[in-house]
Amino acid sequence: MGELVTEVGDWDGVVFQNNAPVCVDSGEFGPDAAVVGFASESAVGVIHHEHVSLDFIVELFGLIEA
């Protein structure tokens, strides 16, 4: 897998989580942020909920892990 999905909105930051997929609410980025990333990438982006639904994030991780 290449780049992180960007069409759902701009990334607000980059963090590193040991190449593991991450999908959590993160106080570091505000109460309305969700941290997402690809299992094959070190970098994960931060998406705010107004850009994408949590259902989409769950679906995204289902596709990544498949």
N, C-alpha and C positions, 0 to 999 in steps of 0.2 A: 504494500500500500504506500502511496506517495504522500501527497499533501493532505493536511487536515481539511475538512469540509469548511468552505468559507462562504458559500452562498446563503447560509442561514443568518449571517450577520458578521460584523467585524469582531475580530478577536481582541479582547481587552487586556491580555497579558499572556505570558508563557511561564509554565512551571515544569519541573521535572519529577517524574514518579517512577523511576527504575523500569522503564519500558512496559509498565503495566497499564491496562486500561483503567481510567478513573472516571467515575460519574457520581459526584457528591456535591452537596451544597457546601460552599466553602466560605467561612466567615472572613478569610483573608481578602476575598474579592467582593465582599458585600453579601447581604442576606438573599439577594435575588440572582446570584450567579451560580452557574453549574459548571464544574470542571469536567472537560471531556477530552479524550485522546484516543489514539490508535495503539494497539498492543505492540505493533512493530516499530513504533516511533518513541523516542525519548521525550520529545516535547508534547505537551498537551496544551490546548487553548482553553480560554475561559469565555463561555457564552452566557449572556444574560437571558433570563427567561422570556423577556419580551421579544426576543429574536426567534426562539424555538421552544416547542412544547417539550415537557418531560417525556411524553409518549414517544416523540421523535428520537430523543436521546436513548431511550430504552431500545427502540427499534434499531438505531445506529449501532449500539453495542451488540445486539443480536447478529447483525450482519458482520461485524468485525470478528466476532468469536467463531462464526461459522467456518 
